[in-house]
Amino acid sequence: MTETFEGSFTQQEPIPEEAIARAVEVMRSGRLHRYNLAEGEAGETALLEAEFAEAMGMRYCLAVASGGYALACALRAVGVGPGERVLTNAFTLAPVPGAIASVGAVPVFVGVTEALTIDLDDLAAKAGQADVLMLSHMRGHLADMDALMALCDARGLKVIEDCAHTMGARWNGRLSGTDGLIGCYSTQTYKHLNSGEGGFLVTDDEDIAARATVLSGSYMLYERHLAVPGAEVFERVKYDTPNVSGRMDHLRAAILRPQLAQLAARCEAWNARYRTVEAGLRETPGLRVVERPAAEYYVGSSIQFLLPDWGEAAIAELLARCAARGVELKWFGGAEPVGFTSRYDSWRYAPSEPMPQSDRVLKSIIDMRLPLTFSLDDCALIARIIKAEVSAVFQAGLR
Ligand SMILES: *Cc1c(COP(=O)(O)O)cnc(C)c1O
């Protein structure tokens, strides 16, 4: 009998009951805007910011409307202007170069290694072209953050971290998003916390925190925040920082707070699923598992494997065979942007130099989500299906 998988790769867990109850309370109050507070009330949004800052071990936190907004706000807060170049990963998702383009700046793409992290040699070669690196920890793969920060510090590069896939992850014990000048996170449905849309920005830099807060649309009500610097810092920045509204509201904050309390347990639940799939995929001829460094505590909310030097026809055949058995795989090598996958050369507003080594890696990457609604048995079944189909296509010599 041929096994098939019946689950949905885009089905997340329900919002916890406690979070639903809080959201209902917010709706009953009628006070959804973050600055709409009753006498003596801190508000869900400010409380969430204080809790997230504490969870990340950072001084300042701002909750915003989306992860992409957090990235663009970070660029504005460090003063990136039109025409400036910003280094970023060739292997990332569209909101990252999009955030750079949204401030009129120009992305300069840095290559990707077979570990699926930024190529530090290419970064060193391009470091002179920009003042800022927008570092995307794409699909949760952390570069050697000790080496990366040493390189960026030596070359005077400010680092903004895109932690859309690494909330809760660590390098050598340090939480992702806390090494650079600013860490940005998304709470969109497919990320590690789910408020539909939403995001955070964290920093220890008081001027950046103040500018980001005014940028997000604080209407000079910044004293209603709990994770921002003192009023004297706002005095320095408030007259020359524009309002580019992108606030979070109490409703989203209310459903995020109980989820944040569960983050560590959720990360462990993802990793149990990741390890089950990874174990099931090992020793499959033609397939390479991406080995994770010992210094990395990853969050396995998705898994990637490589099909090195497979041809396009063989990959298409594999994806079709897996899809027929209910397993939804994504390929990063396609010439056309499809769904969430796209390649640096499909963002035509940002001209790029060809990067043959990165192209070779991108062409080999297969990507799969691992929502927490999958059981460990589901994960083992998915791995058996992939293994069988990779073996069949590989042995047929189709590649
Ligand atoms: C989702 C995502 C973002 C942006 O998040 P949104 O909340 O959707 O704007 C940024 N970077 C990466 C890599 C992402 O996957």
The ligand as an ORCA input file, in Angstrom:
! r2SCAN-3c Opt
* xyz 0 1
  C       7.601     36.716      7.156
  C       8.940     37.270      6.932
  C       9.241     38.624      7.092
  C       8.228     39.707      7.321
  O       7.163     39.436      8.036
  P       5.682     40.010      7.738
  O       5.162     40.050      9.119
  O       5.022     39.066      6.822
  O       5.840     41.397      7.163
  C      10.548     39.012      6.974
  N      11.521     38.140      6.676
  C      11.280     36.850      6.458
  C      12.408     35.946      6.137
  C       9.977     36.366      6.578
  O       9.736     35.075      6.355
*
